[in-house]
Every structure is written in structure tokens, then in C-alpha cells.
Amino acid sequence: MSCHYVGLDVHKASICIAVLNAEGKLVMESVVETGAATILDFLKSLRGRVEVTFEEGTHAAWLYDTLQRAKARVVVCDPRKNRQLRDGNKSDRVDARKLAQLLRAGLLSPVYHGEHGTRDLKELVRSYEYLVEDSTRVMNRIKALYRSRAIACSGTDVYKPGRRGDWLAKLPGVGARARAERLYSELDHLTGLRREARTDLVAECRRHPAAKVLL
């Protein structure tokens, strides 16, 4: 049975593909759109046993799930451990070709994929982290508004809902107070979303066996 080793260099808009045969000869190179239908159609055109590799990255989870529909062995590799990819000239075509060569030689360091086990957890963690970052940004803007007018506002008193009337009264001008009110409203909304995100995150964490060990 013939065998093909396929290296994919994945980008937002396109995927560069290099295909080697069992003897290591480059038999095909192509660039296709980053889409499920296009990559699957390409792989279906290859006869015999097919092995595919690409680097762990933004599209890795999506692409791994997509390739499960193809009759191919899929290896998601760790780019930090593939130093050979950084040798020589840097280009998309060279990267795809080198990935195929390393796959054929069995020199890739795989990253585990195959279950959705922690994928939901990772998404919930990202959601919570981004909300924390957004909240911090708004809080910094609130303090900057007061400090730019030489109004001392150390600590957290300036954020407390029960004290906001007193703090707003310190701001000179209707425009500054309106801006502060909108920032407070934004902070309240983000705070509510953070609570929801944290609740979802904790609930998902408790579903995993590791949680009992850590507790």
C-alpha cells in the first residue's frame, strides 16, 4: 500500500501543503483556502495510507476535529520542540515540506489531541481572564479621570456603589461626571459578567478528576 506524508503550514486565510511519498520524494505542493471542505477534498485525492501533521496553534483544535472526518493519522506537533523548522530559509513552503520530512522520519514531538476533555475548560478560563482584563482597564480609566483633576483616589473606595455619589460630586463639569457615570455603568456590567464567568468556570473545574486532587 502506498503511503503519503503530509505537512500543513496553517494560516488564517490559507494552508500550505507539502506531500512526500514513502521514499521521501516530494510529490505535490499546494496552497488551499483555510476551510474544512478544501482541506478534506485535498486529502481525499491521495491514495493509500495518509499521515498528516501540523503545528499546535490557533487553528489546531478546529483542524484536528476536521481531519477526523478523513481517513488519516493526524499528529499535532509542538513547534517549540521542532528546532529543525527554524533552520535554513524561512518560508511557508519550506515549513510545510520540513514538517512532512520530520513526520516521515518520526522526529516530531506530538501534542495530545483527541478528546474535548479540557477544551471547554480552556474556553471558560479565557472568557474569565478577558473579563478580568476588561474590568481592570475600566477601573484604571476611572481612577485616571479623578487623578487628571488632582483628586486623590487611592484604594477601592472610588469603585463602591454606595460612595459614587460623593465621588461624582468632586468632578468639575457635566462632561466629566457623565463620563464617570458611563464608566461606572460599564464596570457594573463587567462585574456581573465576571461573576457569571467565574461560576461557570468553577462548575466546569469540578467536573475534572484533577480538581479532587488539587482540593
DAGI-V63216 format. One line per field, one symbol per residue. psi: psi as a letter, one per 30 degrees, with the letter a starting at -180 (. if undefined). A space follows every 10 residues. Layout:
psi->???
This chain:
psi->klkkkkkkjk leflkkkkkk affgkjfkkl klkjleeeee eeeffklakk kkllkkaege eeeeeefffl ikkkjkljff fiffffkakj leeeeeeeee eeeefhgkjk kklflgegee eeeeeeeeee eeeeeeeeee eeeeeeefgh jkhlageffk efgeeeeeff kkkeeeeeee eeeeeeeeee eeeeeeeeee eeeeeffkef eeee.
